[in-house]
Amino acid sequence: GGAIAPPPPPPAPAAPGVASLDKYKYPKADVKQSATFLGNEIIKMSTSDSPSTVKDFYQKLAGQPSFTNKDAVDGETFVFQIPGSPSIMITISPDEDAPGKTQIAVFRTRFQIPKISQ
């Protein structure tokens, strides 16, 4: 690198009746990407906390993960799904860009996400 990126523009105000994803932001995590497209929203974060520590935080918000892959070669992966309109999916996995860190992706969509069953 070397060049300093300009700060991102301030986020657009949330539409009335649409809860912000702020409550799904993990404390102490760096937001790596935040985007809105076609009414869908995604936030990608990175933290030095372990996947299971992060999972415990989201379990308080979302209940049991709907998918867990503890046997993954590169580390544990957890997926939470919060049904509703809009529905929310949260994935917790090792950060491919930063070894030793955990990536968290929070995805909100107006479309129904099919329920993952193990």
C-alpha positions in Angstrom: 0.0 0.0 0.0 1.3 3.4 1.0 -1.6 5.5 -0.4 -4.2 6.4 2.2 -7.7 5.8 1.1 -10.2 8.7 1.7 -12.7 8.1 4.4 -15.9 6.4 3.3 -19.0 8.6 2.9 -21.3 8.6 5.8 -23.9 5.8 5.6 -27.3 6.7 4.3 -30.0 7.0 6.9 -31.9 3.7 7.4 -35.3 3.4 5.9 -38.1 3.8 8.4 -39.0 0.5 10.1 -35.7 -1.1 9.2 -33.5 -1.8 12.2 -29.9 -1.0 11.7 -27.4 -3.7 11.7 -25.4 -1.9 14.4 -26.6 -4.3 17.1 -25.0 -7.2 15.1 -21.6 -5.4 15.0 -19.1 -7.3 17.1 -17.4 -5.2 19.8 -13.7 -4.7 19.2 -14.0 -5.8 15.5 -12.7 -3.8 12.6 -15.3 -3.2 9.9 -13.5 -4.3 6.7 -16.5 -3.8 4.3 -19.9 -2.4 4.5 -22.2 -2.4 1.5 -25.8 -2.1 0.5 -27.0 -3.4 -2.8 -30.6 -4.0 -4.1 -32.0 -3.5 -0.6 -29.6 -6.0 0.9 -26.9 -5.1 3.4 -23.6 -6.8 4.3 -21.0 -5.9 6.9 -17.7 -7.8 7.1 -15.7 -7.5 10.2 -12.4 -8.9 11.5 -11.4 -9.6 15.1 -8.6 -11.2 17.0 -11.1 -13.1 19.1 -11.5 -16.8 18.4 -14.5 -18.1 16.4 -15.9 -19.8 19.5 -15.7 -16.5 21.5 -17.4 -14.7 18.7 -20.0 -17.5 18.4 -20.9 -17.0 22.1 -21.6 -13.3 21.5 -24.0 -14.0 18.6 -25.6 -16.9 20.4 -26.9 -14.4 22.9 -28.5 -12.4 20.0 -29.6 -15.1 17.7 -29.9 -18.4 19.7 -28.2 -21.6 18.6 -26.2 -21.5 15.3 -28.1 -23.2 12.5 -24.9 -24.6 11.1 -21.5 -25.5 12.7 -18.5 -26.9 11.0 -16.0 -27.8 13.8 -14.1 -30.2 11.5 -13.1 -27.5 8.9 -9.5 -27.7 8.0 -8.9 -24.0 8.4 -10.8 -23.6 11.6 -14.3 -23.6 13.0 -17.2 -22.0 11.0 -20.5 -21.0 12.5 -23.6 -19.8 10.7 -26.6 -18.1 12.4 -29.9 -17.4 10.7 -32.4 -15.0 12.0 -35.7 -15.6 10.1 -38.1 -12.8 9.4 -38.4 -10.0 7.0 -35.8 -8.9 6.4 -33.9 -12.1 7.3 -30.4 -12.0 8.7 -27.5 -14.4 8.3 -24.3 -14.2 10.3 -21.2 -16.3 9.4 -18.2 -16.6 11.6 -15.1 -18.1 10.1 -11.3 -17.8 10.1 -10.2 -14.7 8.2 -8.5 -15.7 5.0 -6.8 -12.4 4.7 -5.4 -12.3 8.3 -4.2 -15.5 9.8 -5.1 -15.8 13.4 -8.1 -13.5 13.1 -11.8 -14.3 12.8 -14.0 -12.9 10.0 -17.6 -12.1 10.8 -20.1 -11.4 8.0 -23.6 -10.1 8.7 -25.9 -10.3 5.7 -29.4 -8.9 5.7 -31.7 -9.6 2.9 -35.4 -9.0 2.0 -35.4 -12.4 0.4 -36.2 -15.5 2.5 -33.0 -17.4 3.1 -33.7 -21.1 2.9 -33.2 -22.7 6.3 -29.9 -24.6 6.5 -30.3 -28.0 8.1 -27.5 -30.2 9.1 
